[in-house]
Amino acid sequence: FILLTSVAVAALLAAGPALSTRNVDVAGSLKSLAEPVRPRFGHRSVMAGVQIALSFLLLLTASLLVRTLGRLTRVETGFTNEPVLLVTFNPALDRYSASEARNALDSLTARLQGLPFVRGAAWARNVPLSGTLISRGIFSEGSTDSSSDGLSVSINSVSSVYFATMGVQRVAGRDFESGDDPQAPRVAIVNEA
């Protein structure tokens, strides 16, 4: 993005001086070499000043971006920063029902975990830092969904080994288990964030 912006700004600012030279009499200029040339402070000087100012601003912005990216690599995210391969699979596009989709994802995950070079495989509806969130309201027991004492939380559906695969440390409680299916009592894991 920065490179394209730099090229676009340079091209636009170079067009002004280039266009102003189209009416120059080259032969007359060469004949008058004996005359002293006095510098003019016109639109060329203004364009050069604007170009220098914009270039400085662009360099400053790029350096701030690089510094910010360097700091972001040191932020504790709460999950592993080792290379993770993400694969997008949308069962709804193949007209899977909810139970068929879950069975297909569980089967695919089990097959991937059986590969010799795979340390872990899991599925999730949303992956960390993807920008996709699903929010639901939770309410205390006895209150209604329309009451104002509810709390909006972000939720995610994940497989039983998701947290181990992503390197998320458990503080208390247990991970999801394979028996936590739609027929079992509902369970939830709450993070500290």
C-alpha positions as CSV (number, residue, x, y, z in Angstrom):
1,F,0.0,0.0,0.0
2,I,2.8,2.4,0.9
3,L,4.7,1.7,-2.2
4,L,1.6,2.2,-4.4
5,T,0.8,5.5,-2.6
6,S,4.4,6.7,-3.1
7,V,4.4,5.9,-6.8
8,A,1.0,7.6,-7.2
9,V,2.1,10.7,-5.4
10,A,5.4,10.9,-7.3
11,A,3.6,10.5,-10.6
12,L,1.0,13.2,-9.8
13,L,3.6,15.7,-8.6
14,A,5.9,15.0,-11.6
15,A,3.1,15.6,-14.0
16,G,2.9,19.4,-13.2
17,P,6.5,20.3,-14.2
18,A,6.3,17.9,-17.2
19,L,3.1,19.6,-18.4
20,S,4.5,23.1,-18.0
21,T,7.5,22.3,-20.4
22,R,5.3,21.5,-23.4
23,N,5.2,25.2,-24.4
24,V,8.9,25.8,-24.1
25,D,10.8,27.1,-27.1
26,V,13.9,24.9,-27.0
27,A,15.6,26.7,-30.0
28,G,15.1,30.1,-28.5
29,S,16.4,28.9,-25.2
30,L,19.5,27.6,-26.7
31,K,20.2,30.8,-28.7
32,S,19.9,32.9,-25.5
33,L,22.5,30.9,-23.5
34,A,24.6,34.1,-23.4
35,E,21.9,35.8,-21.4
36,P,22.0,35.1,-17.6
37,V,19.3,32.8,-16.4
38,R,17.5,34.1,-13.3
39,P,15.7,31.6,-11.1
40,R,11.9,31.9,-11.1
41,F,9.9,31.0,-8.1
42,G,6.7,29.9,-9.7
43,H,4.5,26.8,-9.7
44,R,7.6,24.6,-10.2
45,S,9.1,25.6,-6.9
46,V,5.7,25.2,-5.1
47,M,5.3,21.7,-6.7
48,A,8.8,20.7,-5.6
49,G,8.1,21.9,-2.1
50,V,4.8,20.0,-1.9
51,Q,6.5,16.9,-3.2
52,I,9.2,17.1,-0.6
53,A,6.6,17.7,2.2
54,L,4.5,14.7,1.1
55,S,7.5,12.5,0.7
56,F,8.6,13.3,4.3
57,L,5.0,12.7,5.5
58,L,5.0,9.3,3.7
59,L,8.4,8.3,5.2
60,L,7.2,9.3,8.7
61,T,4.0,7.2,8.3
62,A,5.9,4.2,7.0
63,S,8.4,4.3,9.9
64,L,5.5,4.5,12.4
65,L,3.9,1.5,10.6
66,V,7.1,-0.5,10.8
67,R,7.5,0.3,14.5
68,T,3.9,-0.6,15.3
69,L,4.2,-3.9,13.5
70,G,7.4,-4.7,15.4
71,R,5.6,-4.0,18.7
72,L,2.7,-6.1,17.7
73,T,4.9,-9.2,17.3
74,R,5.8,-8.9,21.0
75,V,2.2,-8.8,22.2
76,E,1.0,-11.7,24.3
77,T,-2.0,-13.0,22.3
78,G,-3.0,-15.9,24.6
79,F,-2.4,-18.6,21.9
80,T,0.6,-20.1,20.1
81,N,2.5,-18.0,17.7
82,E,4.0,-21.0,16.0
83,P,3.0,-21.5,12.3
84,V,-0.6,-22.6,12.1
85,L,-2.2,-23.7,8.8
86,L,-5.7,-22.4,8.5
87,V,-8.1,-23.9,6.0
88,T,-11.6,-22.5,5.2
89,F,-14.3,-25.1,4.9
90,N,-17.9,-24.0,4.7
91,P,-20.2,-27.1,4.8
92,A,-23.3,-25.0,4.1
93,L,-22.0,-24.4,0.5
94,D,-22.3,-28.2,0.0
95,R,-25.8,-28.2,1.5
96,Y,-24.8,-30.1,4.7
97,S,-27.2,-30.1,7.5
98,A,-25.9,-29.0,11.0
99,S,-25.3,-32.6,12.1
100,E,-23.8,-33.6,8.8
101,A,-21.5,-30.6,8.9
102,R,-20.3,-31.5,12.5
103,N,-19.7,-35.1,11.5
104,A,-17.8,-34.0,8.4
105,L,-15.6,-31.6,10.4
106,D,-15.0,-34.2,13.1
107,S,-14.0,-36.8,10.5
108,L,-11.7,-34.4,8.7
109,T,-10.1,-33.3,12.0
110,A,-9.5,-37.0,13.0
111,R,-7.9,-37.8,9.6
112,L,-5.7,-34.7,9.8
113,Q,-4.6,-35.7,13.4
114,G,-3.5,-39.0,12.0
115,L,-1.0,-37.5,9.7
116,P,2.7,-37.9,10.9
117,F,3.7,-34.3,10.4
118,V,0.6,-32.8,12.1
119,R,0.9,-31.8,15.8
120,G,-2.7,-31.0,16.2
121,A,-5.9,-30.4,14.2
122,A,-9.1,-28.7,15.3
123,W,-12.0,-26.7,13.9
124,A,-13.5,-23.5,14.9
125,R,-16.2,-21.3,13.5
126,N,-14.0,-18.2,13.9
127,V,-10.2,-18.0,14.3
128,P,-8.4,-15.5,16.5
129,L,-7.7,-12.1,14.9
130,S,-9.9,-12.8,11.9
131,G,-12.2,-9.9,12.7
132,T,-15.3,-12.1,12.6
133,L,-17.3,-12.2,15.9
134,I,-20.6,-13.7,16.8
135,S,-22.2,-12.0,19.8
136,R,-25.0,-13.2,22.0
137,G,-26.7,-11.8,25.0
138,I,-26.5,-13.7,28.3
139,F,-28.8,-13.0,31.2
140,S,-29.0,-13.9,34.8
141,E,-31.4,-16.7,35.8
142,G,-35.0,-15.4,36.0
143,S,-34.5,-12.4,33.8
144,T,-36.0,-12.0,30.3
145,D,-34.2,-11.6,27.0
146,S,-35.6,-8.0,26.8
147,S,-34.3,-6.9,30.2
148,S,-31.5,-4.4,30.3
149,D,-29.4,-6.4,32.8
150,G,-28.0,-8.7,30.0
151,L,-24.4,-8.9,29.0
152,S,-23.3,-9.1,25.3
153,V,-20.5,-11.7,24.8
154,S,-18.6,-13.0,21.8
155,I,-19.1,-16.7,21.2
156,N,-17.3,-19.3,19.0
157,S,-18.0,-22.9,18.2
158,V,-14.9,-25.1,18.5
159,S,-13.9,-28.7,18.5
160,S,-12.8,-30.6,21.7
161,V,-9.0,-30.2,21.1
162,Y,-9.1,-26.6,19.8
163,F,-7.5,-25.0,22.9
164,A,-4.7,-27.5,23.0
165,T,-4.1,-27.1,19.3
166,M,-3.9,-23.3,19.6
167,G,-1.7,-23.5,22.6
168,V,-4.2,-21.8,24.9
169,Q,-3.4,-22.4,28.6
170,R,-6.3,-23.4,30.8
171,V,-6.4,-21.7,34.2
172,A,-9.2,-23.8,35.7
173,G,-11.9,-26.3,34.7
174,R,-11.7,-28.7,31.8
175,D,-11.5,-28.6,28.0
176,F,-14.4,-29.6,25.8
177,E,-14.7,-33.4,25.5
178,S,-15.9,-35.5,22.6
179,G,-19.1,-36.3,24.7
180,D,-20.1,-32.6,24.7
181,D,-22.4,-33.0,21.7
182,P,-25.8,-31.3,21.1
183,Q,-27.6,-34.0,23.1
184,A,-25.4,-33.5,26.2
185,P,-25.9,-30.7,28.8
186,R,-24.5,-27.4,27.5
187,V,-21.0,-26.5,28.5
188,A,-19.0,-23.3,28.1
189,I,-15.4,-22.1,28.5
190,V,-14.9,-18.5,29.5
191,N,-11.6,-16.8,28.9
192,E,-10.0,-14.1,31.0
193,A,-10.2,-11.5,28.3
